Amino acid sequence: MNLTDLRPAPGSVKRRKKIGRGPGSGHGKTSTRGHKGDKARGQSKVGFEGGQTPLHRRLPKQRGLGTGLTSRGFNNGRYKTHYHIVNVSDLEQFENGTEITAEFLLAHGVIKDTSLPVKILAGGELTKSLTVVAAKFSGAAEALIAEKGGTVQVTDTARTMTDVIAENRAANAAARAAN
């Protein structure tokens, strides 16, 4: 058997229908579309749903900075501060009296990087006395750490996106001035 002997199964491959090539082809003149009428002519408009009110008219008008079909009005998500979320149950693995910082959490694989500030939440149990340094704490987490004899230190590293944008603008202006 050679590669030249290989053929598709009979009937599995149909020839392409060539239309508009004269009367001898059987698909000439009206090109299988019949006579006149909308179906013999071009396509309907994009979004046309056969007379039913189309989707783009059924939905309310969208204004502002909302994203997607469901959000309406102003959306401040662009300037929201994002955090690495760490539950107190994640801190349970460390020894009593340990000082826990973002760098410490990074070294122990609790967070992936230090690009975002850390926020401590009260998920899970805590039985150890720890010194926790983070940008933000939930009220319940703060109370839980204090209840176990630990201390809470709030850092000022909770930069908002507005701060980041301002810093970038200042850096860009300095770079332009240097050129």
C-alpha positions as CSV (number, residue, x, y, z in Angstrom):
1,M,0.0,0.0,0.0
2,N,1.3,3.5,-0.9
3,L,0.2,6.9,0.2
4,T,-1.2,7.4,-3.4
5,D,-3.6,4.5,-2.7
6,L,-5.3,6.3,0.2
7,R,-8.8,7.7,-0.6
8,P,-11.6,9.1,1.5
9,A,-14.5,6.8,2.1
10,P,-17.0,6.9,-0.8
11,G,-19.7,9.6,-0.2
12,S,-17.8,11.2,2.6
13,V,-16.5,14.1,0.6
14,K,-19.0,16.2,-1.4
15,R,-18.0,18.5,-4.2
16,R,-18.5,22.2,-3.5
17,K,-21.7,23.7,-5.1
18,K,-20.5,26.3,-7.7
19,I,-23.3,28.7,-8.4
20,G,-23.8,31.4,-11.0
21,R,-21.8,29.6,-13.7
22,G,-24.4,29.4,-16.5
23,P,-27.4,27.2,-17.3
24,G,-25.4,24.1,-18.0
25,S,-24.4,23.8,-14.4
26,G,-27.9,23.6,-13.1
27,H,-27.0,26.4,-10.7
28,G,-26.9,29.4,-13.0
29,K,-29.0,32.5,-13.4
30,T,-30.8,32.7,-10.1
31,S,-28.1,30.6,-8.4
32,T,-30.5,28.3,-6.5
33,R,-32.3,31.3,-4.8
34,G,-35.6,31.1,-6.7
35,H,-37.2,34.2,-8.1
36,K,-37.2,37.7,-6.4
37,G,-38.2,38.2,-2.8
38,D,-36.1,39.1,0.2
39,K,-34.4,35.7,0.3
40,A,-33.1,36.1,-3.2
41,R,-31.5,39.4,-2.3
42,G,-28.8,40.4,0.3
43,Q,-28.6,39.6,3.9
44,S,-30.7,41.3,6.6
45,K,-29.2,44.0,8.8
46,V,-26.9,43.0,11.7
47,G,-29.0,42.7,14.8
48,F,-32.3,42.2,12.9
49,E,-34.4,39.6,14.7
50,G,-37.3,39.2,12.3
51,G,-39.5,42.0,13.6
52,Q,-39.0,41.1,17.2
53,T,-37.6,44.1,19.2
54,P,-33.9,43.4,19.0
55,L,-31.7,42.9,22.0
56,H,-29.9,46.2,21.7
57,R,-33.3,48.0,22.0
58,R,-34.7,45.8,24.8
59,L,-31.8,46.7,27.1
60,P,-31.6,50.1,28.9
61,K,-29.2,52.7,27.6
62,Q,-25.8,52.5,29.2
63,R,-24.1,55.7,30.3
64,G,-21.0,56.4,32.4
65,L,-18.0,54.1,33.0
66,G,-19.9,50.9,33.6
67,T,-18.4,47.8,32.1
68,G,-20.5,45.0,30.6
69,L,-24.2,44.8,29.8
70,T,-25.5,44.6,33.4
71,S,-23.6,47.5,35.1
72,R,-25.1,50.9,34.8
73,G,-23.8,54.3,35.8
74,F,-20.4,55.2,37.3
75,N,-18.1,52.4,38.3
76,N,-15.1,53.3,40.5
77,G,-13.4,49.9,40.1
78,R,-10.5,51.3,38.2
79,Y,-9.4,53.2,41.3
80,K,-10.2,50.5,43.8
81,T,-7.3,49.4,46.1
82,H,-6.7,45.7,45.8
83,Y,-5.2,43.6,48.6
84,H,-3.6,40.2,49.1
85,I,-6.2,38.6,51.4
86,V,-4.8,36.5,54.3
87,N,-7.0,34.8,56.9
88,V,-5.9,34.3,60.5
89,S,-6.1,30.6,59.9
90,D,-3.1,31.0,57.4
91,L,-1.1,32.5,60.3
92,E,-1.7,29.5,62.6
93,Q,1.2,27.7,61.0
94,F,3.8,30.1,62.5
95,E,5.4,29.9,65.9
96,N,4.2,31.9,69.0
97,G,5.6,35.4,69.1
98,T,6.6,35.6,65.5
99,E,6.4,39.0,63.8
100,I,4.5,38.6,60.5
101,T,5.1,41.1,57.7
102,A,4.4,41.0,54.0
103,E,8.0,39.9,53.3
104,F,7.7,37.1,55.9
105,L,4.4,35.9,54.3
106,L,6.1,36.0,50.8
107,A,9.1,33.9,52.1
108,H,6.7,31.3,53.5
109,G,4.5,31.1,50.4
110,V,1.4,32.6,51.8
111,I,1.3,35.4,49.3
112,K,2.7,35.4,45.7
113,D,4.3,38.8,45.7
114,T,4.5,42.1,47.6
115,S,3.1,44.3,44.8
116,L,-0.2,44.6,46.7
117,P,-0.7,45.5,50.3
118,V,-1.9,42.8,52.7
119,K,-5.3,42.7,54.4
120,I,-5.9,40.3,57.3
121,L,-9.4,38.8,57.7
122,A,-10.8,36.7,60.5
123,G,-11.4,33.5,58.6
124,G,-10.7,30.3,60.6
125,E,-9.2,29.8,64.1
126,L,-6.1,31.4,65.8
127,T,-4.6,30.0,68.9
128,K,-1.2,31.7,68.9
129,S,0.1,35.1,70.0
130,L,1.5,36.9,67.0
131,T,2.7,40.4,66.0
132,V,1.1,41.1,62.7
133,V,2.1,44.0,60.5
134,A,-0.2,44.7,57.5
135,A,-1.9,47.5,55.6
136,K,-5.4,46.7,56.8
137,F,-7.3,44.4,59.2
138,S,-10.9,43.5,59.5
139,G,-12.4,44.5,62.8
140,A,-13.0,40.8,63.7
141,A,-9.4,39.9,62.8
142,E,-8.0,42.7,64.9
143,A,-10.1,41.6,67.9
144,L,-9.1,37.9,67.4
145,I,-5.4,38.7,67.3
146,A,-5.6,41.0,70.4
147,E,-7.7,38.4,72.2
148,K,-4.9,35.8,71.8
149,G,-2.3,38.3,73.2
150,G,-0.9,39.4,69.9
151,T,-0.4,42.9,68.5
152,V,-1.6,44.6,65.4
153,Q,0.4,47.2,63.5
154,V,-1.1,49.0,60.5
155,T,1.4,50.1,57.8
156,D,0.8,53.0,55.5
157,T,1.4,50.9,52.4
158,A,-2.3,50.9,51.3
159,R,-1.8,52.8,48.1
160,T,-4.8,53.5,46.0
161,M,-4.8,53.4,42.2
162,T,-5.1,57.2,42.3
163,D,-1.8,57.3,44.2
164,V,-0.2,54.9,41.6
165,I,-1.5,57.0,38.7
166,A,-0.1,60.2,40.3
167,E,3.3,58.5,40.9
168,N,3.4,57.3,37.3
169,R,2.5,60.8,36.0
170,A,5.3,62.4,38.2
171,A,7.8,59.8,37.0
172,N,6.8,60.4,33.3
173,A,7.1,64.1,33.7
174,A,10.5,63.7,35.3
175,A,11.6,61.5,32.4
176,R,10.4,64.0,29.9
177,A,12.2,66.8,31.7
178,A,15.4,64.8,31.7
179,N,15.3,64.4,27.9
